[in-house]
Amino acid sequence: MNRQLLYTIIGHDVADSGALRQKIRPQHLEHLRQLQAEGRLVAAGPRPAVDAVDPDAAGYAGSVVIAAFDNIDDARAWADTDPYMTGGVFERVEVFPFVRVLPE
């Protein structure tokens, strides 16, 4: 099994981020698609503020990205340039090393 070190990036939205999140979403998705095109994106998606696939008015609390980077500094630099971060959707971002065991 090839065990590659990955990084989990957790973005935390500012309060009432819905309208801003929607406005910046195309640029955010393009930022993610670059990782995908390079074969480094494992998973990405929003974190609903409530226990529902469609949180409706409750909106989102943030986002999670799992991707391969050469090191944690590169992962942090990528996160810092995410349009959700530069555009004010995220109040902060956390980056953690992650080792995928399954699926193989």
A tleap script that builds the chain and sets N, CA, C and O, in Angstrom:
source leaprc.protein.ff14SB
mol = sequence {
  NMET ASN ARG GLN LEU LEU TYR THR ILE ILE
  GLY HIE ASP VAL ALA ASP SER GLY ALA LEU
  ARG GLN LYS ILE ARG PRO GLN HIE LEU GLU
  HIE LEU ARG GLN LEU GLN ALA GLU GLY ARG
  LEU VAL ALA ALA GLY PRO ARG PRO ALA VAL
  ASP ALA VAL ASP PRO ASP ALA ALA GLY TYR
  ALA GLY SER VAL VAL ILE ALA ALA PHE ASP
  ASN ILE ASP ASP ALA ARG ALA TRP ALA ASP
  THR ASP PRO TYR MET THR GLY GLY VAL PHE
  GLU ARG VAL GLU VAL PHE PRO PHE VAL ARG
  VAL LEU PRO CGLU
}
set mol.1.N position { 0.836 -1.172 0.000 }
set mol.1.CA position { 0.000 0.000 0.000 }
set mol.1.C position { 0.887 1.244 0.000 }
set mol.1.O position { 1.858 1.323 0.753 }
set mol.2.N position { 0.548 2.210 -0.846 }
set mol.2.CA position { 1.262 3.471 -0.897 }
set mol.2.C position { 0.643 4.420 0.126 }
set mol.2.O position { -0.491 4.868 -0.045 }
set mol.3.N position { 1.380 4.722 1.177 }
set mol.3.CA position { 0.869 5.616 2.223 }
set mol.3.C position { 1.514 6.968 2.067 }
set mol.3.O position { 2.683 7.157 2.405 }
set mol.4.N position { 0.760 7.894 1.560 }
set mol.4.CA position { 1.257 9.243 1.318 }
set mol.4.C position { 0.756 10.174 2.415 }
set mol.4.O position { -0.406 10.105 2.816 }
set mol.5.N position { 1.633 11.036 2.892 }
set mol.5.CA position { 1.216 12.033 3.868 }
set mol.5.C position { 0.389 13.093 3.174 }
set mol.5.O position { 0.802 13.673 2.170 }
set mol.6.N position { -0.765 13.330 3.717 }
set mol.6.CA position { -1.678 14.329 3.201 }
set mol.6.C position { -1.854 15.412 4.258 }
set mol.6.O position { -1.292 15.332 5.350 }
set mol.7.N position { -2.642 16.424 3.915 }
set mol.7.CA position { -2.931 17.497 4.852 }
set mol.7.C position { -4.428 17.770 4.854 }
set mol.7.O position { -5.073 17.816 3.806 }
set mol.8.N position { -4.963 17.948 6.056 }
set mol.8.CA position { -6.358 18.333 6.226 }
set mol.8.C position { -6.382 19.827 6.498 }
set mol.8.O position { -5.727 20.322 7.415 }
set mol.9.N position { -7.144 20.525 5.687 }
set mol.9.CA position { -7.289 21.969 5.819 }
set mol.9.C position { -8.727 22.239 6.241 }
set mol.9.O position { -9.672 21.883 5.537 }
set mol.10.N position { -8.878 22.873 7.396 }
set mol.10.CA position { -10.214 23.153 7.924 }
set mol.10.C position { -10.396 24.665 7.986 }
set mol.10.O position { -9.726 25.362 8.749 }
set mol.11.N position { -11.316 25.150 7.167 }
set mol.11.CA position { -11.639 26.568 7.172 }
set mol.11.C position { -12.850 26.826 8.047 }
set mol.11.O position { -13.824 26.074 8.006 }
set mol.12.N position { -12.793 27.881 8.833 }
set mol.12.CA position { -13.876 28.266 9.729 }
set mol.12.C position { -14.481 29.579 9.225 }
set mol.12.O position { -13.798 30.601 9.164 }
set mol.13.N position { -15.766 29.542 8.867 }
set mol.13.CA position { -16.429 30.718 8.313 }
set mol.13.C position { -16.643 31.815 9.357 }
set mol.13.O position { -16.768 31.552 10.553 }
set mol.14.N position { -16.680 33.040 8.866 }
set mol.14.CA position { -17.127 34.166 9.683 }
set mol.14.C position { -18.635 34.012 9.887 }
set mol.14.O position { -19.276 33.225 9.189 }
set mol.15.N position { -19.197 34.748 10.826 }
set mol.15.CA position { -20.645 34.715 11.046 }
set mol.15.C position { -21.371 35.237 9.801 }
set mol.15.O position { -20.898 36.153 9.129 }
set mol.16.N position { -22.503 34.649 9.517 }
set mol.16.CA position { -23.352 35.084 8.392 }
set mol.16.C position { -22.581 35.147 7.075 }
set mol.16.O position { -22.636 36.147 6.360 }
set mol.17.N position { -21.870 34.076 6.769 }
set mol.17.CA position { -21.005 34.039 5.581 }
set mol.17.C position { -21.741 33.695 4.291 }
set mol.17.O position { -21.139 33.731 3.218 }
set mol.18.N position { -23.018 33.366 4.369 }
set mol.18.CA position { -23.749 32.826 3.226 }
set mol.18.C position { -23.631 33.603 1.933 }
set mol.18.O position { -23.238 33.033 0.915 }
set mol.19.N position { -23.957 34.877 1.939 }
set mol.19.CA position { -23.933 35.674 0.707 }
set mol.19.C position { -22.505 35.817 0.173 }
set mol.19.O position { -22.283 35.709 -1.033 }
set mol.20.N position { -21.551 36.055 1.052 }
set mol.20.CA position { -20.161 36.195 0.634 }
set mol.20.C position { -19.621 34.868 0.108 }
set mol.20.O position { -18.906 34.834 -0.894 }
set mol.21.N position { -19.964 33.782 0.784 }
set mol.21.CA position { -19.549 32.444 0.357 }
set mol.21.C position { -20.048 32.181 -1.066 }
set mol.21.O position { -19.290 31.705 -1.911 }
set mol.22.N position { -21.309 32.487 -1.330 }
set mol.22.CA position { -21.889 32.256 -2.655 }
set mol.22.C position { -21.202 33.106 -3.711 }
set mol.22.O position { -20.968 32.637 -4.825 }
set mol.23.N position { -20.878 34.342 -3.378 }
set mol.23.CA position { -20.235 35.259 -4.321 }
set mol.23.C position { -18.837 34.772 -4.710 }
set mol.23.O position { -18.452 34.859 -5.876 }
set mol.24.N position { -18.087 34.267 -3.746 }
set mol.24.CA position { -16.686 33.893 -3.977 }
set mol.24.C position { -16.539 32.430 -4.410 }
set mol.24.O position { -15.456 32.017 -4.827 }
set mol.25.N position { -17.607 31.650 -4.315 }
set mol.25.CA position { -17.550 30.213 -4.591 }
set mol.25.C position { -16.901 29.853 -5.936 }
set mol.25.O position { -16.103 28.916 -5.963 }
set mol.26.N position { -17.193 30.536 -7.054 }
set mol.26.CA position { -16.544 30.150 -8.316 }
set mol.26.C position { -15.016 30.209 -8.252 }
set mol.26.O position { -14.343 29.325 -8.782 }
set mol.27.N position { -14.465 31.235 -7.613 }
set mol.27.CA position { -13.014 31.352 -7.490 }
set mol.27.C position { -12.453 30.272 -6.555 }
set mol.27.O position { -11.385 29.712 -6.804 }
set mol.28.N position { -13.191 29.992 -5.478 }
set mol.28.CA position { -12.786 28.937 -4.541 }
set mol.28.C position { -12.744 27.583 -5.250 }
set mol.28.O position { -11.793 26.821 -5.081 }
set mol.29.N position { -13.779 27.285 -6.047 }
set mol.29.CA position { -13.809 26.013 -6.775 }
set mol.29.C position { -12.674 25.921 -7.784 }
set mol.29.O position { -12.102 24.847 -7.968 }
set mol.30.N position { -12.342 27.012 -8.432 }
set mol.30.CA position { -11.218 26.999 -9.380 }
set mol.30.C position { -9.908 26.713 -8.657 }
set mol.30.O position { -9.057 25.992 -9.177 }
set mol.31.N position { -9.740 27.269 -7.472 }
set mol.31.CA position { -8.554 27.006 -6.647 }
set mol.31.C position { -8.453 25.512 -6.333 }
set mol.31.O position { -7.367 24.935 -6.382 }
set mol.32.N position { -9.586 24.893 -6.013 }
set mol.32.CA position { -9.623 23.454 -5.743 }
set mol.32.C position { -9.385 22.631 -7.007 }
set mol.32.O position { -8.719 21.597 -6.962 }
set mol.33.N position { -9.930 23.090 -8.129 }
set mol.33.CA position { -9.767 22.341 -9.387 }
set mol.33.C position { -8.300 22.275 -9.818 }
set mol.33.O position { -7.895 21.327 -10.491 }
set mol.34.N position { -7.512 23.267 -9.438 }
set mol.34.CA position { -6.083 23.211 -9.741 }
set mol.34.C position { -5.433 22.035 -9.019 }
set mol.34.O position { -4.615 21.319 -9.596 }
set mol.35.N position { -5.804 21.839 -7.748 }
set mol.35.CA position { -5.295 20.670 -7.011 }
set mol.35.C position { -5.765 19.382 -7.659 }
set mol.35.O position { -4.999 18.428 -7.790 }
set mol.36.N position { -7.025 19.357 -8.064 }
set mol.36.CA position { -7.586 18.165 -8.692 }
set mol.36.C position { -6.859 17.846 -10.000 }
set mol.36.O position { -6.542 16.687 -10.265 }
set mol.37.N position { -6.599 18.850 -10.804 }
set mol.37.CA position { -5.911 18.653 -12.082 }
set mol.37.C position { -4.500 18.106 -11.878 }
set mol.37.O position { -3.978 17.385 -12.728 }
set mol.38.N position { -3.892 18.451 -10.753 }
set mol.38.CA position { -2.550 17.964 -10.426 }
set mol.38.C position { -2.587 16.591 -9.756 }
set mol.38.O position { -1.535 16.036 -9.438 }
set mol.39.N position { -3.779 16.037 -9.536 }
set mol.39.CA position { -3.921 14.725 -8.913 }
set mol.39.C position { -3.654 14.728 -7.424 }
set mol.39.O position { -3.342 13.683 -6.854 }
set mol.40.N position { -3.772 15.893 -6.770 }
set mol.40.CA position { -3.442 15.989 -5.348 }
set mol.40.C position { -4.652 16.109 -4.430 }
set mol.40.O position { -4.509 16.022 -3.211 }
set mol.41.N position { -5.839 16.307 -4.996 }
set mol.41.CA position { -7.041 16.494 -4.189 }
set mol.41.C position { -7.680 15.151 -3.851 }
set mol.41.O position { -7.986 14.360 -4.744 }
set mol.42.N position { -7.879 14.898 -2.564 }
set mol.42.CA position { -8.539 13.676 -2.101 }
set mol.42.C position { -10.023 13.929 -1.873 }
set mol.42.O position { -10.859 13.142 -2.316 }
set mol.43.N position { -10.356 15.013 -1.189 }
set mol.43.CA position { -11.745 15.353 -0.892 }
set mol.43.C position { -11.842 16.830 -0.548 }
set mol.43.O position { -10.891 17.430 -0.048 }
set mol.44.N position { -13.011 17.408 -0.825 }
set mol.44.CA position { -13.253 18.808 -0.461 }
set mol.44.C position { -14.745 19.030 -0.371 }
set mol.44.O position { -15.518 18.471 -1.149 }
set mol.45.N position { -15.142 19.847 0.579 }
set mol.45.CA position { -16.555 20.179 0.688 }
set mol.45.C position { -16.841 21.053 1.888 }
set mol.45.O position { -15.989 21.250 2.754 }
set mol.46.N position { -18.069 21.580 1.924 }
set mol.46.CA position { -18.460 22.465 3.014 }
set mol.46.C position { -18.851 21.685 4.270 }
set mol.46.O position { -19.177 20.499 4.213 }
set mol.47.N position { -18.808 22.385 5.399 }
set mol.47.CA position { -19.254 21.830 6.683 }
set mol.47.C position { -20.571 22.512 7.041 }
set mol.47.O position { -20.567 23.664 7.474 }
set mol.48.N position { -21.704 21.816 6.867 }
set mol.48.CA position { -22.986 22.433 7.222 }
set mol.48.C position { -23.015 22.833 8.689 }
set mol.48.O position { -22.440 22.156 9.541 }
set mol.49.N position { -23.690 23.939 8.972 }
set mol.49.CA position { -23.803 24.430 10.345 }
set mol.49.C position { -24.776 23.591 11.172 }
set mol.49.O position { -24.785 23.672 12.400 }
set mol.50.N position { -25.595 22.785 10.492 }
set mol.50.CA position { -26.536 21.888 11.158 }
set mol.50.C position { -26.387 20.495 10.557 }
set mol.50.O position { -25.724 20.323 9.534 }
set mol.51.N position { -26.996 19.514 11.184 }
set mol.51.CA position { -26.898 18.122 10.741 }
set mol.51.C position { -27.833 17.860 9.563 }
set mol.51.O position { -28.878 17.226 9.709 }
set mol.52.N position { -27.432 18.364 8.386 }
set mol.52.CA position { -28.248 18.215 7.190 }
set mol.52.C position { -27.382 18.399 5.953 }
set mol.52.O position { -26.441 19.193 5.958 }
set mol.53.N position { -27.700 17.665 4.897 }
set mol.53.CA position { -26.981 17.828 3.635 }
set mol.53.C position { -27.221 19.226 3.077 }
set mol.53.O position { -26.296 19.864 2.575 }
set mol.54.N position { -28.453 19.699 3.162 }
set mol.54.CA position { -28.799 21.051 2.731 }
set mol.54.C position { -29.178 21.846 3.970 }
set mol.54.O position { -30.300 21.715 4.459 }
set mol.55.N position { -28.270 22.671 4.493 }
set mol.55.CA position { -28.532 23.365 5.747 }
set mol.55.C position { -29.493 24.538 5.636 }
set mol.55.O position { -29.836 25.150 6.647 }
set mol.56.N position { -29.933 24.863 4.420 }
set mol.56.CA position { -30.879 25.945 4.185 }
set mol.56.C position { -30.403 27.231 4.868 }
set mol.56.O position { -29.258 27.640 4.670 }
set mol.57.N position { -31.236 27.858 5.645 }
set mol.57.CA position { -30.905 29.153 6.252 }
set mol.57.C position { -29.766 29.066 7.272 }
set mol.57.O position { -29.115 30.074 7.548 }
set mol.58.N position { -29.517 27.881 7.834 }
set mol.58.CA position { -28.433 27.735 8.820 }
set mol.58.C position { -27.068 27.951 8.172 }
set mol.58.O position { -26.122 28.375 8.835 }
set mol.59.N position { -26.970 27.661 6.892 }
set mol.59.CA position { -25.729 27.880 6.160 }
set mol.59.C position { -24.610 26.918 6.516 }
set mol.59.O position { -24.843 25.798 6.970 }
set mol.60.N position { -23.393 27.385 6.297 }
set mol.60.CA position { -22.215 26.552 6.494 }
set mol.60.C position { -21.303 27.140 7.566 }
set mol.60.O position { -21.211 28.356 7.733 }
set mol.61.N position { -20.640 26.252 8.278 }
set mol.61.CA position { -19.711 26.650 9.334 }
set mol.61.C position { -18.280 26.753 8.811 }
set mol.61.O position { -17.410 27.315 9.477 }
set mol.62.N position { -18.041 26.212 7.622 }
set mol.62.CA position { -16.697 26.222 7.062 }
set mol.62.C position { -16.554 25.183 5.980 }
set mol.62.O position { -17.537 24.753 5.377 }
set mol.63.N position { -15.320 24.783 5.736 }
set mol.63.CA position { -15.010 23.808 4.688 }
set mol.63.C position { -13.867 22.911 5.124 }
set mol.63.O position { -13.087 23.255 6.012 }
set mol.64.N position { -13.780 21.742 4.476 }
set mol.64.CA position { -12.691 20.803 4.714 }
set mol.64.C position { -12.082 20.418 3.366 }
set mol.64.O position { -12.796 20.127 2.407 }
set mol.65.N position { -10.757 20.424 3.315 }
set mol.65.CA position { -10.022 19.967 2.134 }
set mol.65.C position { -8.985 18.965 2.615 }
set mol.65.O position { -8.287 19.212 3.598 }
set mol.66.N position { -8.883 17.840 1.929 }
set mol.66.CA position { -7.807 16.884 2.173 }
set mol.66.C position { -7.044 16.760 0.862 }
set mol.66.O position { -7.612 16.391 -0.166 }
set mol.67.N position { -5.748 17.071 0.910 }
set mol.67.CA position { -4.941 17.099 -0.308 }
set mol.67.C position { -3.472 16.827 0.008 }
set mol.67.O position { -3.026 16.952 1.148 }
set mol.68.N position { -2.743 16.454 -1.031 }
set mol.68.CA position { -1.305 16.189 -0.909 }
set mol.68.C position { -0.512 17.461 -1.176 }
set mol.68.O position { -0.774 18.196 -2.129 }
set mol.69.N position { 0.454 17.696 -0.314 }
set mol.69.CA position { 1.406 18.800 -0.477 }
set mol.69.C position { 2.782 18.273 -0.116 }
set mol.69.O position { 2.893 17.236 0.539 }
set mol.70.N position { 3.831 18.970 -0.532 }
set mol.70.CA position { 5.187 18.532 -0.220 }
set mol.70.C position { 5.486 18.631 1.270 }
set mol.70.O position { 6.257 17.840 1.814 }
set mol.71.N position { 4.859 19.622 1.932 }
set mol.71.CA position { 5.088 19.802 3.365 }
set mol.71.C position { 3.986 20.697 3.924 }
set mol.71.O position { 3.186 21.264 3.179 }
set mol.72.N position { 3.962 20.811 5.243 }
set mol.72.CA position { 2.901 21.579 5.888 }
set mol.72.C position { 2.971 23.065 5.542 }
set mol.72.O position { 1.939 23.733 5.487 }
set mol.73.N position { 4.154 23.580 5.313 }
set mol.73.CA position { 4.271 24.990 4.930 }
set mol.73.C position { 3.607 25.246 3.586 }
set mol.73.O position { 2.945 26.268 3.403 }
set mol.74.N position { 3.783 24.317 2.637 }
set mol.74.CA position { 3.124 24.449 1.333 }
set mol.74.C position { 1.606 24.354 1.484 }
set mol.74.O position { 0.869 25.080 0.816 }
set mol.75.N position { 1.137 23.461 2.360 }
set mol.75.CA position { -0.303 23.328 2.595 }
set mol.75.C position { -0.865 24.621 3.188 }
set mol.75.O position { -1.934 25.083 2.791 }
set mol.76.N position { -0.137 25.192 4.135 }
set mol.76.CA position { -0.579 26.458 4.741 }
set mol.76.C position { -0.577 27.589 3.718 }
set mol.76.O position { -1.491 28.413 3.696 }
set mol.77.N position { 0.440 27.628 2.880 }
set mol.77.CA position { 0.517 28.673 1.858 }
set mol.77.C position { -0.652 28.547 0.878 }
set mol.77.O position { -1.244 29.552 0.484 }
set mol.78.N position { -0.984 27.312 0.487 }
set mol.78.CA position { -2.129 27.100 -0.401 }
set mol.78.C position { -3.409 27.577 0.283 }
set mol.78.O position { -4.218 28.273 -0.331 }
set mol.79.N position { -3.595 27.208 1.545 }
set mol.79.CA position { -4.791 27.603 2.292 }
set mol.79.C position { -4.877 29.123 2.426 }
set mol.79.O position { -5.963 29.696 2.342 }
set mol.80.N position { -3.751 29.763 2.631 }
set mol.80.CA position { -3.738 31.219 2.790 }
set mol.80.C position { -4.123 31.950 1.507 }
set mol.80.O position { -4.558 33.100 1.557 }
set mol.81.N position { -3.965 31.287 0.347 }
set mol.81.CA position { -4.319 31.905 -0.926 }
set mol.81.C position { -5.681 31.453 -1.436 }
set mol.81.O position { -6.098 31.866 -2.518 }
set mol.82.N position { -6.377 30.617 -0.681 }
set mol.82.CA position { -7.733 30.206 -1.062 }
set mol.82.C position { -8.618 31.453 -1.095 }
set mol.82.O position { -8.596 32.244 -0.152 }
set mol.83.N position { -9.390 31.640 -2.153 }
set mol.83.CA position { -10.264 32.809 -2.226 }
set mol.83.C position { -11.230 32.954 -1.048 }
set mol.83.O position { -11.622 34.073 -0.715 }
set mol.84.N position { -11.615 31.862 -0.422 }
set mol.84.CA position { -12.453 31.992 0.774 }
set mol.84.C position { -11.678 32.647 1.912 }
set mol.84.O position { -12.269 33.336 2.744 }
set mol.85.N position { -10.375 32.444 1.958 }
set mol.85.CA position { -9.554 33.085 2.987 }
set mol.85.C position { -9.276 34.540 2.606 }
set mol.85.O position { -9.495 35.446 3.411 }
set mol.86.N position { -8.802 34.762 1.402 }
set mol.86.CA position { -8.457 36.116 0.980 }
set mol.86.C position { -9.692 37.001 0.820 }
set mol.86.O position { -9.607 38.224 0.935 }
set mol.87.N position { -10.847 36.371 0.552 }
set mol.87.CA position { -12.077 37.130 0.349 }
set mol.87.C position { -12.908 37.350 1.597 }
set mol.87.O position { -13.952 37.998 1.535 }
set mol.88.N position { -12.461 36.818 2.737 }
set mol.88.CA position { -13.139 37.086 3.988 }
set mol.88.C position { -14.219 36.102 4.399 }
set mol.88.O position { -14.916 36.342 5.385 }
set mol.89.N position { -14.381 34.995 3.670 }
set mol.89.CA position { -15.357 33.969 4.082 }
set mol.89.C position { -14.848 33.246 5.322 }
set mol.89.O position { -15.603 33.023 6.269 }
set mol.90.N position { -13.572 32.882 5.317 }
set mol.90.CA position { -12.978 32.205 6.470 }
set mol.90.C position { -12.428 33.230 7.451 }
set mol.90.O position { -11.755 34.185 7.061 }
set mol.91.N position { -12.725 33.019 8.735 }
set mol.91.CA position { -12.081 33.843 9.760 }
set mol.91.C position { -10.725 33.271 10.122 }
set mol.91.O position { -9.826 33.995 10.550 }
set mol.92.N position { -10.583 31.948 9.946 }
set mol.92.CA position { -9.295 31.301 10.204 }
set mol.92.C position { -9.278 29.944 9.517 }
set mol.92.O position { -10.314 29.382 9.163 }
set mol.93.N position { -8.055 29.439 9.342 }
set mol.93.CA position { -7.839 28.133 8.720 }
set mol.93.C position { -6.848 27.351 9.564 }
set mol.93.O position { -5.845 27.895 10.027 }
set mol.94.N position { -7.136 26.067 9.760 }
set mol.94.CA position { -6.222 25.168 10.458 }
set mol.94.C position { -5.713 24.127 9.464 }
set mol.94.O position { -6.453 23.684 8.586 }
set mol.95.N position { -4.455 23.743 9.607 }
set mol.95.CA position { -3.846 22.747 8.727 }
set mol.95.C position { -3.193 21.673 9.578 }
set mol.95.O position { -2.411 21.970 10.481 }
set mol.96.N position { -3.524 20.409 9.278 }
set mol.96.CA position { -3.008 19.276 10.038 }
set mol.96.C position { -2.486 18.203 9.097 }
set mol.96.O position { -3.077 17.976 8.042 }
set mol.97.N position { -1.381 17.531 9.456 }
set mol.97.CA position { -0.959 16.361 8.691 }
set mol.97.C position { -2.029 15.264 8.823 }
set mol.97.O position { -2.716 15.164 9.839 }
set mol.98.N position { -2.146 14.464 7.791 }
set mol.98.CA position { -3.150 13.391 7.754 }
set mol.98.C position { -2.559 12.224 7.002 }
set mol.98.O position { -2.036 12.399 5.901 }
set mol.99.N position { -2.631 11.023 7.578 }
set mol.99.CA position { -2.153 9.815 6.915 }
set mol.99.C position { -3.360 8.953 6.562 }
set mol.99.O position { -4.071 8.475 7.447 }
set mol.100.N position { -3.587 8.759 5.269 }
set mol.100.CA position { -4.708 7.930 4.829 }
set mol.100.C position { -4.310 6.456 4.944 }
set mol.100.O position { -3.290 6.035 4.399 }
set mol.101.N position { -5.117 5.688 5.651 }
set mol.101.CA position { -4.925 4.249 5.771 }
set mol.101.C position { -5.921 3.531 4.862 }
set mol.101.O position { -5.554 2.587 4.163 }
set mol.102.N position { -7.158 3.968 4.870 }
set mol.102.CA position { -8.208 3.393 4.026 }
set mol.102.C position { -8.979 4.513 3.355 }
set mol.102.O position { -9.055 5.602 3.925 }
set mol.103.N position { -9.549 4.313 2.189 }
set mol.103.CA position { -9.372 3.107 1.383 }
set mol.103.C position { -7.979 3.034 0.783 }
set mol.103.O position { -7.311 4.048 0.578 }
set mol.104.N position { -7.567 1.824 0.512 }
set mol.104.CA position { -6.220 1.592 -0.047 }
set mol.104.C position { -6.202 1.962 -1.506 }
set mol.104.O position { -5.166 1.841 -2.161 }
savepdb mol mol.pdb
quit
